[in-house]
Amino acid sequence: MFKDGEKAVWVSGLGVISCVGDSSAALWSAIVEDQSGIQNGIGPVKTTDSQISGGKYSRARSFAFKAARQALDLAQIENLVSSDGLILASTTGKIDCWDKELIEFLQNRITSADFAREFAGQSLGQMLDDLRIAIGHNGPSAMVASACGAATQAIALGAMWIRQGRVKRCLVGGSEALCDLTVEGFKSLKLLSDQPAQPFDRDRAGINLSEGAGFLVLESERNSRSIAKVSGYGLRTDGFHMTGPHPEGRGAQAAMRLALLRAGLAPGEISWVHAHGTGSDQNDLAECAALQKVFSANMPPVTSTKRIHGHALGASGVIESVICIEALRRQMIVKTGGLENPDSRISIHHSRETRPLKLTHIMKNTLGFGGINASLIFSQPDKGAT
Amino acid sequence: MIFSKRLGVLGYGFGFPEDLARLVGNPDFRKATPKMQLASLAMGMAIESLAQSKADQAFSIRDDVGFIFNSGYGELEATIDFLKSLSETGVARPLLFQNSLHNSTMGFCAIRFGLTGAAITLNHRVFGGEHALQIAQSLIQDKECRIAIVTTVETVPDQIRLLGGFGVEGATTLIVADSDWCRRLGFSPFACVSAVECRETPVSAENMAAYAFKSLYEFDAVRRIALEIRDGAFQPKESIIEKPYGGSAMILTA
């Protein structure tokens, strides 16, 4: 429903692998039933699928392939063609291919030739190409590595490519695998909780890292498989701090406002906000300050679902977009799990129960390291211009 | 990709490894990685060059300035230091972790230059500059930004450099905008880019093994365009950049 009358962008397929299951139905069910996939503070994907748990590819590439295939199947697309795009997002999705080998090489336990073989695929762009080879793609592509905002940016870029006529269909997604770098790194920043996260709660203790993948199929034409519409997006940066958001969520405010502007919507027309809501003090306070500024008296219910599926970093934006689309399909919102005593410094409309609600337009927000902010608006397929 | 909005190049700049000595002792760069330092040098030079194209005023609205950053290896120096330190001492060092993320240079430069528009980090060793220019074009066409800073960087730590006879390192920045918009506002672009095409066939990891420890920055489209402008060799033409890993990129300039 882009207000300038440009092309609409339709969502016709989705797929997801997460720590609570390998389908969007399993993810939705876990959220509704408040069944967290977090164990000892992290959310590993539990699978006996040998395609994922072992083999020549990184776990993230294997998650990506499986989630991408789900999305393509739902969209009834057997093969991608050269007019189709593919945009992938990740942050550390390739590191499990070479991090152990690096240490062995530095300690002279393997040769440079052995190390070279593993290190050749170090670039995240190689994961993109591996995925493209696996699904037979040779059209336009991009590999986005903008930390936690990567997948949300990927969806926005896919929507841009469709609106601009660069591609007719675009497979957009993100994939992430747990690794020592992120687990130990976030621990060193004292951001990890060893219990399931409690976003927006007075007693929250930090975030839960997780892994998984999500994909959407975006199309330029509405068809019988169209399940939602991308109505707006906004990308902005704080330019403030390397790891923390601006305290007033300045960039997040700008991203949300830009998404609303593109969608031609007033704040009061948003039915539900799916927040980034990591459960860290800095994120929750900044994101909610931004929501308060943008929505003010028109605040819709706001939910974070990270207690259930954790924070899958570069894949989180698309995994949570899948939740938004499932909510649109089911006309139901879910609660923020673990929210018992809302932080008094936060004034948003907390979603405290899972319940039916007429949903027309949903906003999905992401904030990330480097000051990245991205907002998306998903709408019912029959709302707005076609 | 033939650009429906032709890009005018309003600024260009470089960061060369030999220039890094200028930053020694500068407190602003005390915690910066080589990529952050080189990208800052290239971006600073490119921003200064905006005066020559009479576009320096347009740069003042920072919400309108997009930033696309690509590196092939990402923040490898900090990543290796982090993993090495963790392995040897069991201690995770937070500064190394935050600097190890692929978009840390983007975050550093956004703070340094006060950028608040759309900022996207890419991670392509194959056709890196081409992808970055294509994303810039998309953001500009979509009015997500008016002006885009496109920066490509390549560096590696010594452990890798010694293995492969590494090759060219450095950073290049192009500052681009819709050429029609440039004309309306009276700017004088150094050059215009009307298409960037690259072979879209994916390259397998097996085919990239020979380049595991070699820089591909020498073949970067952003670097090539900036060098031609600097050397006065820029002419309207179709440039073909042959890639060592296979395929080629075509850049149509006017």
HADDOCK unambig.tbl for C-alpha pairs under 7 A between the chains (distance, minus, plus):
assign (segid A and resid 91 and name CA) (segid B and resid 102 and name CA) 6.73 0.50 0.50
assign (segid A and resid 103 and name CA) (segid B and resid 84 and name CA) 6.63 0.50 0.50
assign (segid A and resid 116 and name CA) (segid B and resid 209 and name CA) 6.52 0.50 0.50
assign (segid A and resid 116 and name CA) (segid B and resid 212 and name CA) 5.86 0.50 0.50
assign (segid A and resid 117 and name CA) (segid B and resid 209 and name CA) 5.82 0.50 0.50
assign (segid A and resid 119 and name CA) (segid B and resid 212 and name CA) 6.21 0.50 0.50
assign (segid A and resid 120 and name CA) (segid B and resid 205 and name CA) 6.26 0.50 0.50
assign (segid A and resid 120 and name CA) (segid B and resid 208 and name CA) 5.85 0.50 0.50
assign (segid A and resid 120 and name CA) (segid B and resid 209 and name CA) 4.71 0.50 0.50
assign (segid A and resid 120 and name CA) (segid B and resid 211 and name CA) 6.99 0.50 0.50
assign (segid A and resid 120 and name CA) (segid B and resid 212 and name CA) 4.27 0.50 0.50
assign (segid A and resid 121 and name CA) (segid B and resid 205 and name CA) 5.47 0.50 0.50
assign (segid A and resid 123 and name CA) (segid B and resid 72 and name CA) 6.26 0.50 0.50
assign (segid A and resid 123 and name CA) (segid B and resid 73 and name CA) 5.61 0.50 0.50
assign (segid A and resid 123 and name CA) (segid B and resid 123 and name CA) 6.57 0.50 0.50
assign (segid A and resid 123 and name CA) (segid B and resid 124 and name CA) 6.72 0.50 0.50
assign (segid A and resid 123 and name CA) (segid B and resid 125 and name CA) 6.63 0.50 0.50
assign (segid A and resid 124 and name CA) (segid B and resid 123 and name CA) 5.86 0.50 0.50
assign (segid A and resid 124 and name CA) (segid B and resid 124 and name CA) 6.99 0.50 0.50
assign (segid A and resid 125 and name CA) (segid B and resid 123 and name CA) 5.59 0.50 0.50
assign (segid A and resid 125 and name CA) (segid B and resid 124 and name CA) 4.63 0.50 0.50
assign (segid A and resid 125 and name CA) (segid B and resid 125 and name CA) 6.56 0.50 0.50
assign (segid A and resid 126 and name CA) (segid B and resid 205 and name CA) 6.60 0.50 0.50
assign (segid A and resid 129 and name CA) (segid B and resid 202 and name CA) 4.93 0.50 0.50
assign (segid A and resid 129 and name CA) (segid B and resid 203 and name CA) 6.10 0.50 0.50
assign (segid A and resid 129 and name CA) (segid B and resid 204 and name CA) 6.64 0.50 0.50
assign (segid A and resid 130 and name CA) (segid B and resid 204 and name CA) 6.35 0.50 0.50
assign (segid A and resid 132 and name CA) (segid B and resid 202 and name CA) 6.49 0.50 0.50
assign (segid A and resid 133 and name CA) (segid B and resid 202 and name CA) 6.42 0.50 0.50
assign (segid A and resid 138 and name CA) (segid B and resid 200 and name CA) 5.40 0.50 0.50
assign (segid A and resid 138 and name CA) (segid B and resid 201 and name CA) 4.95 0.50 0.50
assign (segid A and resid 138 and name CA) (segid B and resid 202 and name CA) 6.64 0.50 0.50
assign (segid A and resid 139 and name CA) (segid B and resid 200 and name CA) 5.77 0.50 0.50
assign (segid A and resid 140 and name CA) (segid B and resid 200 and name CA) 6.27 0.50 0.50
assign (segid A and resid 142 and name CA) (segid B and resid 131 and name CA) 6.76 0.50 0.50
assign (segid A and resid 143 and name CA) (segid B and resid 122 and name CA) 5.61 0.50 0.50
assign (segid A and resid 143 and name CA) (segid B and resid 123 and name CA) 5.89 0.50 0.50
assign (segid A and resid 143 and name CA) (segid B and resid 124 and name CA) 6.74 0.50 0.50
assign (segid A and resid 144 and name CA) (segid B and resid 121 and name CA) 5.90 0.50 0.50
assign (segid A and resid 144 and name CA) (segid B and resid 122 and name CA) 4.67 0.50 0.50
assign (segid A and resid 144 and name CA) (segid B and resid 123 and name CA) 6.55 0.50 0.50
assign (segid A and resid 145 and name CA) (segid B and resid 102 and name CA) 6.10 0.50 0.50
assign (segid A and resid 145 and name CA) (segid B and resid 103 and name CA) 6.55 0.50 0.50
assign (segid A and resid 145 and name CA) (segid B and resid 121 and name CA) 5.26 0.50 0.50
assign (segid A and resid 145 and name CA) (segid B and resid 122 and name CA) 5.33 0.50 0.50
assign (segid A and resid 145 and name CA) (segid B and resid 123 and name CA) 6.17 0.50 0.50
assign (segid A and resid 146 and name CA) (segid B and resid 102 and name CA) 6.88 0.50 0.50
assign (segid A and resid 146 and name CA) (segid B and resid 103 and name CA) 5.21 0.50 0.50
assign (segid A and resid 146 and name CA) (segid B and resid 120 and name CA) 5.94 0.50 0.50
assign (segid A and resid 146 and name CA) (segid B and resid 121 and name CA) 4.93 0.50 0.50
assign (segid A and resid 147 and name CA) (segid B and resid 103 and name CA) 6.23 0.50 0.50
assign (segid A and resid 160 and name CA) (segid B and resid 138 and name CA) 6.82 0.50 0.50
assign (segid A and resid 160 and name CA) (segid B and resid 142 and name CA) 6.78 0.50 0.50
assign (segid A and resid 181 and name CA) (segid B and resid 83 and name CA) 6.99 0.50 0.50
assign (segid A and resid 184 and name CA) (segid B and resid 92 and name CA) 5.93 0.50 0.50
assign (segid A and resid 185 and name CA) (segid B and resid 92 and name CA) 6.08 0.50 0.50
assign (segid A and resid 185 and name CA) (segid B and resid 94 and name CA) 6.11 0.50 0.50
assign (segid A and resid 185 and name CA) (segid B and resid 97 and name CA) 5.22 0.50 0.50
assign (segid A and resid 188 and name CA) (segid B and resid 92 and name CA) 5.77 0.50 0.50
assign (segid A and resid 188 and name CA) (segid B and resid 93 and name CA) 6.35 0.50 0.50
assign (segid A and resid 188 and name CA) (segid B and resid 94 and name CA) 5.19 0.50 0.50
assign (segid A and resid 189 and name CA) (segid B and resid 94 and name CA) 5.69 0.50 0.50
assign (segid A and resid 235 and name CA) (segid B and resid 118 and name CA) 4.81 0.50 0.50
assign (segid A and resid 236 and name CA) (segid B and resid 116 and name CA) 5.94 0.50 0.50
assign (segid A and resid 236 and name CA) (segid B and resid 117 and name CA) 4.79 0.50 0.50
assign (segid A and resid 236 and name CA) (segid B and resid 118 and name CA) 4.47 0.50 0.50
assign (segid A and resid 236 and name CA) (segid B and resid 119 and name CA) 6.78 0.50 0.50
assign (segid A and resid 237 and name CA) (segid B and resid 116 and name CA) 4.43 0.50 0.50
assign (segid A and resid 237 and name CA) (segid B and resid 117 and name CA) 5.56 0.50 0.50
assign (segid A and resid 237 and name CA) (segid B and resid 118 and name CA) 6.05 0.50 0.50
assign (segid A and resid 237 and name CA) (segid B and resid 119 and name CA) 6.38 0.50 0.50
assign (segid A and resid 238 and name CA) (segid B and resid 116 and name CA) 5.47 0.50 0.50
assign (segid A and resid 239 and name CA) (segid B and resid 107 and name CA) 6.74 0.50 0.50
assign (segid A and resid 239 and name CA) (segid B and resid 110 and name CA) 4.69 0.50 0.50
assign (segid A and resid 239 and name CA) (segid B and resid 111 and name CA) 4.20 0.50 0.50
assign (segid A and resid 239 and name CA) (segid B and resid 114 and name CA) 5.60 0.50 0.50
assign (segid A and resid 239 and name CA) (segid B and resid 115 and name CA) 5.55 0.50 0.50
assign (segid A and resid 239 and name CA) (segid B and resid 116 and name CA) 5.58 0.50 0.50
assign (segid A and resid 240 and name CA) (segid B and resid 111 and name CA) 5.41 0.50 0.50
assign (segid A and resid 241 and name CA) (segid B and resid 111 and name CA) 6.80 0.50 0.50
assign (segid A and resid 242 and name CA) (segid B and resid 104 and name CA) 6.88 0.50 0.50
assign (segid A and resid 242 and name CA) (segid B and resid 107 and name CA) 5.58 0.50 0.50
assign (segid A and resid 242 and name CA) (segid B and resid 108 and name CA) 6.40 0.50 0.50
assign (segid A and resid 370 and name CA) (segid B and resid 103 and name CA) 6.37 0.50 0.50
assign (segid A and resid 370 and name CA) (segid B and resid 104 and name CA) 5.80 0.50 0.50
assign (segid A and resid 370 and name CA) (segid B and resid 106 and name CA) 6.64 0.50 0.50
assign (segid A and resid 370 and name CA) (segid B and resid 107 and name CA) 3.85 0.50 0.50
assign (segid A and resid 371 and name CA) (segid B and resid 107 and name CA) 6.25 0.50 0.50
